[in-house]
Amino acid sequence: MSVTATIGRRKSSVARVFIKEGKGNITINKRPLDEYFTTYELRNNIKKPLALLNVEKNYDININVIGGGYRGQADASKLGISRGLVILLPEKKQDLKKEKLLTRDPRKVERKKYGQKKARKKFQFSKR
């Protein structure tokens, strides 16, 4: 029984995903999926690639995720799972690509510049 390891990233979150054949258990940082992500939306987001290919009950997934918030961690995990499924099921790559599950979202927080209040917001200007 081999383990497939992949990485997913989003904003400042990095998810290391390990997929092996099993009963469909998903653990994140040694905690069950339902315990780690309490919202239905985030849980569904992670399961989206599995549901699309109808392999929810075929693989056990262990995810180690660090950095960012819950939304970024969920999206990073989703990308990692999608990349792992492409390795295991290469014939299903087009289905995942069509749903844009293999695209890494490059958006990050813009840095704050000196002489300004935030990244783009300026201090109030006074003429006199």
Helices and strands as residue ranges (DSSP letters): E 4-10, E 13-21, E 26-28, E 31-32, H 33-36, H 40-53, E 59-66, H 70-88, G 90-92, H 93-98
